[in-house]
Amino acid sequence: MTEPRWLTPEEMRAWQALLSGWALLDREIEQQLKRDAGLSHTQYEVLVRLAAAPEQRIRMTELADSLVNSKSGLTYQVSRLEDAGLVRREACPTDVRGVTAVLTAEGRKALEEAAPAHVALVRALLIDVLTADQREALADGLGEVARRIRTGIPSRHGGDQK
């Protein structure tokens, strides 16, 4: 077995900054959405995705993929939104096994009410803190990480397969 390529101090700094920065940002967002809108961060993102979708509907499997969430975790969140009248589920017309999540009028209203404070917090805690170059580097870097993981480029055994 070969020795792992340990992280350099600079690499460790980047890794730890990502972990702590995301954890703190997510905690603040979660608290704000719960307090102001009665929604979890995942529930808010479900509403956002549905609002942006054609006819405000998405198949549950596609929704889970877009949110990087397990199907069971998404089912739980959508059930909560459905109980609140913000989302409804319908059978997929093209696949008898498929289920579609649909944004209700109440869901659109809840999103419209929650969005201003949410966006203000995201702007205050992240967007306005970073320079344009930092935002671009963040988007490019994490976008590449997501692309590689989604396409299976990184090895599961710790190396880059370029």
Secondary structure, 3 states (H helix, E strand, C coil): CCCCCCCCHHHHHHHHHHHHHHHHHHHHHHHHHHHHHCCCHHHHHHHHHHHHCHHHEEEHHHHHHHHCCCHHHHHHHHHHHHHCCCEEEEECCCCCCCEEEEECHHHHHHHHHHHHHHHHHHHHHCHHHCCHHHHHHHHHHHHHHHHHHHHCCECCCCCECC
